[in-house]
Amino acid sequence: MGYTNVALKDKIMAMYPEIEKHKIVVNLDFSQEKNAYIVKFKRGAGELTTHLDKKDAEECMNGIKCVHLGMQVGEFISNFEEREKAG
């Protein structure tokens, strides 16, 4: 791992500009127990969590979009919007 959590977060934000567009806050930490990054997406009172394994994180840092994470981002945006509509 030749990068920091901040660098990985910045790379994710750059690869998926829709995160910032939809005013979603991203936090991530590496879990030794799971050997993966725990990525938390927060908007308002809602929070959704996913995992990003080390291999995907390394690919992300090398400029390769993580398909799984991209699908999660789209799904999370939809979930946040649906929750807010439902009140």
Number of C-alpha atoms within 10 A of each C-alpha: 7 6 10 11 14 12 12 17 19 14 17 21 15 13 17 16 10 14 19 12 8 12 12 20 14 19 15 18 15 17 12 8 6 11 12 18 21 16 18 16 19 18 17 10 8 12 15 16 14 17 20 20 15 14 12 19 24 17 12 20 19 10 13 12 17 18 11 12 19 14 10 16 19 13 12 21 19 12 15 20 14 11 11 13 8 6 6
